[in-house]
Amino acid sequence: MKPTLRIAPALAGFLLAGAAAAQQPAERQEPSQEDLVAWRDAKLAKPFVAHGGWIADYDQARALARERGQVIFAYFSRSYAP
Amino acid sequence: MPCEALESGALSDAAFPAFAKRVVPFLHVTTHIPGEKYDGLLKEKGGRGFPTLLFLDQDGEVLARQGERSVAAFEATLKQVQGYLDLRRRAAAGEAGLDAAVLVAELRLGRVGFEDARSRAAALQKVSADQRAELDQLLLDAEVRGILENMPREAEKQAAAGKRLAEIAASGRLPTSEVQRGFWAFLSRYAADQKDAALLESCIQNLRQILPDDERARQYLANLEAKLQELRQGAQG
């Protein structure tokens, strides 16, 4: 007669929970269009933007640079993630 | 967060608005909103992460990357950029004898890589003693910057890069500017790998002069000192 594998009840519960988790991976929530727009708008409303007179339009920035004979100081940031 | 630190730091500095009047301050926000115009602009400009600060010309060509994040540093780079643009205009207008000055300006702004700069420097006809001395230093900085920025992942190739940096350290001619920290930091790892206690000690001495006096730097140096002790004990044992 083959020996049976005995697993302590607590360990068995842990293993079963792990197996269940492996079968049901957590769903990653993709941000909605509304979220992305809201985050962008929040970024543009931050105090440093008004403080520095930042222009958020690339075409406008280049036109102004040509008109004023100035260089562009560009700050690249993001709003889709922290 | 790096962006937050910049925004609450230099970009909120009381001196920033005066600087901003001397340039066109352009804020680009990567949003991932479908259809957003120019959302991929950072990648197009060769940027690799956030935050990135660049000086651009009127057509959007990258003139310089801004490393240090203070209004004083922004002003210093702006002065270099304006000097370079003036040289470019004068050369385009036919003024002769500007090749050395243009190369120096481009090297200062990081606009030219080491190999290209070395070829151009070798071909220069009229170079003053001061320009030659400055060019030699800038070429060294460009070489070190190039090695550090293009560090391969393979251990063997990293060892080759470390060997070259060790040769530079041994020559007595050392890099300046912002590449110094990376130079000594990478060399310290190379020295530890090569079990070169003398080189590691030299790295620690130089890093001690360069690094800020804060907890993070003190811990980093303490770790290097511990490694140095380990190497010395290993040599004695």
Contacts between the chains, C-beta under 8 A, distances in Angstrom:
chain1	res1	chain2	res2	distance
A	31	B	32	7.9
A	33	B	33	6.7
A	33	B	34	7.0
A	36	B	31	5.7
A	36	B	32	5.8
A	36	B	33	4.7
A	37	B	31	7.8
A	37	B	33	6.1
A	39	B	31	7.4
A	40	B	29	5.9
A	40	B	31	4.4
A	40	B	33	6.5
A	43	B	29	5.3
A	44	B	27	7.6
A	44	B	29	6.9
A	46	B	7	6.4
A	47	B	12	7.0
A	48	B	7	4.4
A	48	B	8	7.3
A	48	B	11	4.5
A	48	B	12	5.0
A	49	B	27	6.3
A	51	B	11	7.2
A	51	B	12	5.8
A	51	B	16	6.7
A	51	B	17	6.6
A	52	B	11	5.8
A	52	B	16	5.4
A	52	B	17	6.3
A	52	B	20	4.8
A	52	B	25	5.3
A	53	B	17	6.7
A	53	B	20	5.3
A	53	B	21	7.7
A	53	B	25	6.0
A	54	B	20	7.8
A	54	B	25	4.9
A	54	B	26	7.0
A	54	B	27	3.9
A	55	B	24	6.6
A	55	B	25	6.5
A	55	B	26	5.4
A	55	B	27	6.9
A	56	B	26	7.6
A	56	B	27	5.1
A	56	B	28	7.4
A	56	B	29	6.9
A	58	B	26	6.7
A	58	B	28	6.7
A	58	B	37	7.6
A	58	B	38	5.0
A	58	B	41	6.5
A	58	B	60	7.4
A	61	B	24	5.2
A	61	B	26	3.9
A	62	B	58	6.0
A	62	B	59	6.9
A	62	B	60	5.9
A	64	B	24	4.8
A	65	B	24	4.7
A	65	B	56	7.8
A	65	B	57	7.4
A	65	B	58	4.2
A	66	B	58	4.6
A	68	B	24	6.8
A	70	B	22	7.0
A	70	B	23	5.5
A	70	B	24	5.3
A	71	B	23	5.6
A	71	B	24	7.3
A	71	B	55	5.4
A	71	B	56	6.7
A	71	B	57	6.1
A	71	B	58	7.6
A	71	B	63	6.4
A	71	B	78	7.2
A	71	B	81	5.8
A	71	B	82	7.4
A	71	B	85	7.4
A	72	B	23	6.6
A	72	B	24	4.7
A	72	B	25	7.9
A	72	B	26	5.1
A	72	B	55	7.0
A	72	B	56	4.1
A	72	B	57	7.4
A	72	B	58	7.5
A	72	B	60	7.4
A	73	B	19	7.9
A	73	B	20	7.3
A	73	B	23	4.1
A	73	B	24	7.0
A	73	B	25	5.2
A	73	B	26	6.9
A	73	B	53	7.3
A	73	B	54	7.9
A	73	B	55	6.0
A	73	B	66	7.8
A	73	B	74	6.9
A	73	B	78	7.5
A	74	B	26	4.6
A	74	B	27	7.9
A	74	B	28	6.2
A	74	B	45	7.8
A	74	B	53	7.0
A	74	B	54	4.6
A	74	B	55	7.4
A	74	B	56	5.4
A	75	B	6	7.7
A	75	B	11	7.1
A	75	B	25	7.4
A	75	B	26	7.3
A	75	B	27	5.3
A	75	B	28	7.1
A	75	B	51	6.4
A	75	B	52	7.7
A	75	B	53	5.7
A	76	B	28	4.9
A	76	B	30	7.1
A	76	B	41	7.4
A	76	B	42	4.5
A	76	B	45	7.6
A	76	B	47	5.6
A	76	B	50	6.5
A	76	B	51	6.5
A	76	B	52	4.1
A	76	B	53	7.5
A	76	B	54	7.2
A	77	B	3	4.9
A	77	B	7	7.8
A	77	B	27	7.0
A	77	B	28	7.2
A	77	B	29	5.5
A	77	B	30	7.4
A	77	B	50	5.6
A	77	B	51	5.4
A	78	B	3	7.3
A	78	B	29	6.3
A	78	B	30	4.3
A	78	B	31	7.5
A	78	B	50	5.1
A	79	B	29	5.1
A	79	B	30	7.4
A	79	B	31	5.3
A	80	B	30	6.6
A	80	B	31	5.8
A	80	B	32	4.0
A	82	B	1	5.9
